[in-house]
Amino acid sequence: MGTYTVRRLLQMIPVFIGVTFLIYWMVFSLPGDPTAGKCGERPCSEAYIAAFNEKYNLNEPLPVQYGLYMANVVQGDFGENQYGVSVSEELVERFQVTGQLGLMALGIEAVIGIAAGVLAGLRKGGFMDNLVLISTLLVISLPVFVTGSVLQLYLGVQWGLFPVTVSGEVSFYSLLLPAFVLASTSLAYLARLMRTNLADNVKSDYVRTARAKGLPERRVIGIHTLRNSMIPIITFLGYDLGALMGGAIITEGIFNIQGVGGYIFRGINDRDGVVVVGAVTALVLIYLAANLIVDLLYGLLDPRISLD
């Protein structure tokens, strides 16, 4: 396990460098003035542009720019936004909100998606199976902003069950509806994936052997079948954690949540490359860490898988 962990950490280094370099290049090297919009409606003065280029080393070759930027990043310095506020400090504050939202969405996705998939997989071709397939197809077909707007209208405005927007102090209850909206599409895919895996594993030879030994049906399904079916589910959940946090831009916009998604969106609108690169770099780190945890969980779910 230790050797595998070290090997995976070493493999993550070139991936992190490659992805962050691509992000940095896309933001700072594409055509356009990186100082556009930073001085209001008027063009920035030559002194401001020179100071900006000097501060972020934009006069240097691209590899040098990136290297100097990453040297600051490893020390926890993601630069300053156009208002002179530390990006690191804002990311810490906003990640607390987006982290709660992403973890709640992942929990909702896991509980409802796995439960629906199990019910459909055990009764393949039955009423519950058809209900899950039709409902998940409907959810997948709807864009997130449509699902969010409809639930916000009925559950928030007309029925008053949930807050319409997240303002003031963020609480578990205020994030519950946004988390469900964020998880909705992934939940539908997860339910279908669980249904397919479980239905296939129920017909496997090891399940027939377990039943032939006289094991209770609850043990056959709950221990043998479900455990093997969870391997691709864990993979999906691990990969989806980073996707949920990075894809929260639309959900945070609908419910006025001051998280990382809204921060990136504002940075794009303001052409604030320091904000965009810093926030996306932090999301890349979370995504890589989630993938590492998923890989380490494989050995716990199936002892036949040798990590080393």
C-alpha positions in Angstrom: 0.0 0.0 0.0 2.8 2.4 0.9 4.7 1.8 -2.3 1.6 2.3 -4.4 0.7 5.5 -2.6 4.1 7.0 -3.2 4.0 5.9 -6.9 0.6 7.5 -7.4 1.8 10.7 -5.7 4.7 10.8 -8.1 2.4 10.2 -11.1 0.2 13.1 -10.0 3.1 15.6 -10.3 3.4 15.7 -14.1 -0.4 15.7 -14.4 -0.7 18.7 -12.1 2.1 20.5 -13.9 0.6 19.8 -17.3 -3.0 20.8 -16.4 -2.0 24.0 -14.5 0.4 25.0 -17.3 -2.4 24.6 -19.8 -4.8 26.7 -17.7 -2.1 29.4 -17.2 -1.4 29.5 -20.9 -5.1 29.8 -21.8 -5.6 32.7 -19.4 -2.5 34.8 -19.8 -1.3 34.0 -23.3 -4.5 34.2 -25.4 -5.0 37.4 -27.5 -6.3 40.4 -25.5 -5.2 42.8 -22.9 -4.9 41.2 -19.4 -5.5 44.6 -17.8 -8.7 45.3 -19.8 -11.5 46.3 -17.4 -9.3 46.8 -14.4 -9.4 50.6 -14.6 -13.1 51.0 -15.1 -14.4 52.2 -18.5 -11.1 54.0 -19.2 -8.0 52.3 -20.5 -5.3 51.7 -17.9 -2.4 54.0 -17.8 1.0 52.9 -19.1 2.4 53.0 -15.6 -0.4 50.6 -14.3 0.2 48.2 -17.2 3.9 48.2 -16.6 3.4 47.6 -12.9 0.9 44.8 -13.6 3.3 43.1 -16.1 6.1 43.4 -13.7 4.1 42.0 -10.7 3.0 38.9 -12.6 6.2 38.5 -14.8 4.2 38.9 -18.0 7.3 40.3 -19.8 9.1 37.0 -19.3 8.8 33.9 -21.5 5.7 31.8 -20.7 7.7 28.9 -19.0 9.4 31.4 -16.8 6.1 33.1 -16.0 4.5 29.8 -15.0 7.5 28.7 -13.0 7.6 31.9 -10.9 3.8 31.7 -10.4 3.9 28.1 -9.2 6.8 28.9 -6.9 4.4 31.3 -5.1 1.6 28.8 -5.3 3.5 26.1 -3.4 4.0 28.7 -0.6 0.2 29.3 -0.5 0.4 32.6 -2.4 -2.1 32.7 -5.3 -1.6 36.4 -6.0 -4.1 39.3 -5.6 -7.3 40.1 -7.5 -7.9 43.3 -9.3 -9.0 45.0 -6.0 -5.8 44.1 -4.2 -7.4 41.3 -2.1 -5.5 38.1 -1.6 -6.8 35.3 -3.7 -5.7 32.7 -1.1 -7.8 34.3 1.6 -10.9 34.5 -0.6 -10.4 30.9 -1.7 -10.3 29.7 1.9 -13.5 31.5 2.7 -15.3 30.4 -0.4 -14.1 26.8 -0.4 -15.8 26.5 3.0 -19.1 27.2 1.3 -18.5 25.2 -1.9 -16.9 22.4 0.0 -20.1 22.0 2.1 -22.2 22.2 -1.0 -20.1 19.7 -2.9 -20.0 17.2 0.0 -23.7 17.5 0.6 -24.4 16.9 -3.1 -22.1 13.9 -3.1 -23.9 12.5 -0.1 -27.3 13.0 -1.7 -26.1 11.5 -4.9 -24.7 8.5 -3.1 -27.6 7.7 -0.9 -30.5 8.3 -3.4 -28.6 7.1 -6.4 -27.3 3.8 -4.9 -30.7 3.1 -3.2 -32.6 3.7 -6.5 -30.1 1.6 -8.4 -30.4 -1.3 -6.0 -34.2 -1.3 -6.1 -34.1 -1.2 -9.9 -31.4 -3.9 -10.2 -33.0 -6.4 -8.0 -36.4 -6.0 -9.8 -35.1 -5.7 -13.3 -38.0 -5.3 -15.7 -40.5 -4.6 -12.9 -42.3 -1.5 -11.9 -39.5 0.0 -9.8 -37.0 -0.6 -12.6 -39.1 1.2 -15.1 -39.8 4.0 -12.7 -36.1 4.5 -12.1 -35.2 4.4 -15.8 -37.9 6.9 -16.8 -37.3 9.3 -13.9 -33.5 9.3 -14.4 -33.8 9.8 -18.1 -36.0 12.8 -17.4 -33.5 14.3 -15.0 -30.6 13.7 -17.4 -32.5 15.4 -20.2 -33.0 18.6 -18.2 -30.2 21.2 -18.0 -29.2 22.0 -14.4 -30.5 25.6 -14.6 -33.9 24.3 -15.6 -34.0 21.8 -12.7 -32.8 24.5 -10.3 -35.2 27.2 -11.5 -38.2 24.8 -11.4 -37.4 23.5 -7.9 -36.6 27.1 -6.7 -40.0 28.3 -8.0 -42.1 25.5 -6.5 -40.3 24.5 -3.4 -39.0 27.9 -2.5 -41.4 30.6 -3.8 -44.8 28.9 -4.0 -44.6 26.3 -1.2 -42.0 28.0 1.0 -40.2 24.8 2.0 -36.7 26.0 1.3 -35.0 29.4 1.1 -35.1 30.9 -2.4 -31.5 32.2 -2.1 -28.6 31.5 0.3 -28.0 34.9 2.0 -26.4 35.7 5.3 -25.2 32.8 7.4 -24.9 29.5 5.4 -26.5 26.6 7.1 -27.2 22.9 6.3 -30.9 23.7 5.6 -30.2 26.6 3.3 -27.8 24.5 1.2 -30.1 21.4 1.0 -32.0 22.4 -2.1 -29.0 23.7 -4.0 -27.1 20.5 -3.1 -29.9 18.4 -4.5 -30.0 20.5 -7.7 -26.2 20.1 -8.0 -26.4 16.4 -7.5 -29.4 15.7 -9.7 -27.7 14.8 -13.0 -25.0 12.8 -11.3 -27.6 11.1 -9.2 -29.4 9.9 -12.2 -26.2 8.5 -13.9 -25.2 6.8 -10.6 -28.6 5.1 -10.3 -28.3 3.7 -13.8 -24.8 2.6 -13.2 -25.7 0.8 -9.9 -28.7 -0.8 -11.6 -26.6 -2.2 -14.4 -23.8 -3.5 -12.2 -26.1 -5.1 -9.7 -28.2 -6.8 -12.3 -25.1 -8.3 -13.9 -23.5 -9.4 -10.6 -26.7 -11.1 -9.5 -26.3 -13.5 -12.4 -22.6 -14.2 -11.6 -21.2 -17.7 -10.7 -20.1 -16.6 -7.2 -23.7 -15.5 -6.4 -25.1 -18.9 -7.5 -22.4 -20.6 -5.4 -23.3 -18.5 -2.3 -27.0 -19.4 -2.7 -26.1 -23.1 -3.2 -24.3 -23.0 0.1 -27.5 -22.0 1.8 -26.5 -18.4 2.7 -29.4 -16.1 3.5 -30.5 -13.9 0.5 -29.8 -10.8 2.6 -26.2 -11.8 3.0 -25.8 -12.9 -0.6 -27.0 -9.5 -1.8 -25.7 -7.2 0.9 -22.3 -8.7 1.3 -21.3 -10.5 -1.9 -23.2 -8.8 -4.7 -23.4 -5.3 -3.4 -19.8 -5.1 -2.4 -18.5 -6.1 -5.9 -21.0 -3.7 -7.5 -19.7 -0.8 -5.5 -16.2 -0.7 -7.2 -17.3 1.3 -10.2 -19.7 3.3 -8.0 -16.8 4.4 -5.8 -14.8 5.3 -8.9 -17.7 7.4 -10.2 -18.2 9.2 -6.8 -14.5 10.0 -6.5 -14.2 11.5 -10.0 -17.5 13.3 -9.5 -16.4 15.1 -6.3 -14.1 17.4 -8.3 -16.7 17.8 -11.0 -19.4 18.8 -8.5 -17.2 21.5 -7.0 -16.0 22.7 -10.3 -19.5 22.6 -11.9 -21.2 24.5 -9.1 -21.0 27.7 -11.1 -24.6 27.4 -12.4 -26.1 26.2 -9.1 -24.3 28.9 -7.1 -25.5 31.5 -9.6 -29.2 30.3 -9.3 -29.2 30.4 -5.5 -26.8 33.4 -5.1 -24.2 31.3 -3.2 -20.9 33.1 -2.6 -18.7 30.1 -3.4 -15.8 29.1 -5.7 -18.1 28.7 -8.7 -19.4 32.3 -8.5 -15.8 33.5 -7.8 -14.5 31.9 -11.0 -17.5 33.2 -13.0 -16.9 36.7 -11.7 -13.2 36.4 -12.5 -14.0 35.4 -16.1 -16.4 38.4 -16.5 -13.8 40.8 -15.0 -11.0 39.2 -17.0 -9.2 38.7 -13.8 -6.7 36.0 -14.8 -5.1 35.7 -11.3 -8.5 34.7 -9.8 -9.3 32.2 -12.5 -5.9 30.5 -12.5 -5.8 30.4 -8.7 -9.3 29.0 -8.2 -9.0 26.4 -11.0 -5.5 25.3 -9.7 -7.1 24.7 -6.3 -9.9 22.6 -7.9 -7.3 20.6 -9.8 -5.6 19.7 -6.5 -8.9 18.6 -5.0 -9.7 16.5 -8.1 -6.3 14.7 -8.0 -6.6 14.1 -4.2 -10.1 12.6 -4.7 -8.8 10.3 -7.4 -6.0 9.1 -5.2 -8.4 8.2 -2.4 -10.6 6.3 -4.9 -7.6 4.2 -6.0 -6.7 3.4 -2.4 -10.3 2.3 -1.7 -10.2 -0.4 -4.4 -8.1 -2.7 -2.2 -10.6 -2.4 0.7 -13.6 -3.2 -1.4 -12.0 -6.1 -3.3 -9.1 -7.9 -1.6 -8.3 -9.6 -4.9 -7.1 -6.2 -6.3 -3.4 -5.9 -5.4 -2.3 -2.2 -5.3 1.4 -3.0 -5.0 
